[in-house]
Amino acid sequence: MTLPETLTLAAYFFVLIILAIYGWHRYYLVYLYMRHRDKGPVALAPLDPMPVVTIQLPLYNEMYVADRLISAVCRIDYPRDRLEIQVLDDSVDETQSIAELAVRRFAAQGIDIKYYHREDRRGYKAGALEAGLKTARGEFVGIFDADFIPSADFLTRLMPHFVDPGIGMVQARWGHINQDYSLLTKIQAILLDGHFVLEHGGRHRSGRFFNFNGTAGVWRRAAIDDAGGWQHDTLTEDLDLSYRAQLRGWRFVFLADLIAPAEVPVEMNGFKSQQHRWAKGSVQTCMKLLPRILRSNASIGVKAEAFFHLTANFNYPLMCVLSILMFPSMVIRYNMGWYEMLLIDVPLFFAATFSVCNFYMVCQREIHRDWISRIKYLPFLMSIGIGLSINNTRAVFEALFGRESEFARTPKYRIEGDADEWVGKKYRQSVSVQPLIELALGLYFTATVFYALANQIYGTVPFLVLFQIGFLYTGLVSIVQQYAGPEVVAAGLEPGRQGS
């Protein structure tokens, strides 16, 4: 082999090995969950006397869902003299009048609800929460984002877990009211279920650190203050505060059986925007706190899990490198003999990809009786994860190089059923050059698939098709949805037409 060929193969296998290690970590998370499956949290007797709870509702341009959120929170079953609701509205559109009118309506019914509007968005969501705490009277603070619809018994079921004075935060599991709206929403629901059920469940029950998800949870006010309060030097203020609080010794509780229904994004560009913010904020938090975590007195198990948790998004740049190197490495090794390629590549790819299938299959089996009917979406789930590589790689490098960006909220359209429509509504995300890069990679993998078929390298074709579909789908849907009119919705994403 020539030197360029040697370097290409060395880089290819290095990346593949790192991705395989993170793939094996998914097996470990499943192991943690199954090993501690019977150690779920047990609610003690209700707090007596019942403490004052402040529920904060941070809003920014949420005209379609603001009234629904406020109405749902005002229906929460809790003593009125011990429940305070703060509507923290940074909006610059019709949301202001909608939210303020809803606040007046419920205040007239005797509910302690107040409307706050900031003239600027300093600190974005973290800044709004921080500002609200200055006047909050609650010993405990609950938070709901605009797309959530908490049940009336939310606090009744959650608050008893604070009997233990060492508990700093209790997180509920997210539900998905529109998960059957389209193929994209089905995939998101499965992704989120895996995050909550297995990641949160495994980490919590095994004594590892896990994070508050920014909504559908309640904090002990003392834990927020002790950890240094809300800070807005990252885009994931929830992840940041979570690790700072747990480093201070506060313990968290995850309630898998308490579900807070919410919407998932129905358009690809909104989904990408959300994933970009989460990936960038996670890397920012990693750079900020991982050295401190590794120097702490936490156990090796806690440190190791925090390392894998906070560095997981670095896999996306590696996926991009792997995508570029896959075809030249195939050509090089085909000339060497493709049997050797199968013996090396397939086990590594199997470790990296089947771990994803196993992870989400176990999760669906845990929470759904019809889990077998759901696992048919797993190949497409993997494809979409690959297709997000460009989007999230950009987020990783923006974090690494300190490029500042605003807190881009995820558009919500009040999509609850098949008859609801988002096309033609405000807040649609715009596309940039990124979808064109995704399309180019999709065509690149189309050529790679043809090369593999022409040369009878059949063992690699399933993996190549995952990359091909992932990049073509994310790129095409982003472009089509951006320019879709009221009569056009991206192929395969119109309600009721995506198949069961």
Secondary structure by P-SEA (a helix, b strand, c coil): ccaaaaaaaaaaaaaaaaaaaaaaaaaaaaaaaaaacccccccccccccccbbbbbbbbccccccaaaaaaaaaacccccccbbbbbccccccaaaaaaaaaaaaaaaaccbbbbbbbcccccaaaaaaaaaaccccccbbbbbccccccccccccccccccccccccbbbbbbbbccccccaaaaaaaaaaaaacccaaaaaaaabbbbbcccccccccaaaaaaacccccccccaaaaaaaaaaaabbbbbbbccbbbbbbccccaaaaaaaaaaaaaaaaaaaaccaaaaaaccccaaaaaaaaaaaaccaaaaaaaaaaaaaaaaaaaaaaacccccccccaaaaaaacaaaaaaaaaaaaaccccccccccaaaaaaaaaaaaaaaaaaaaaaaaacccccccccccccccccccccccccbbbbbcaaaaaaaaaaaaaaaaaaaaaaaccccaaaaaaaaaaaaaaaaaaaaaaaaccccccccccccccccc
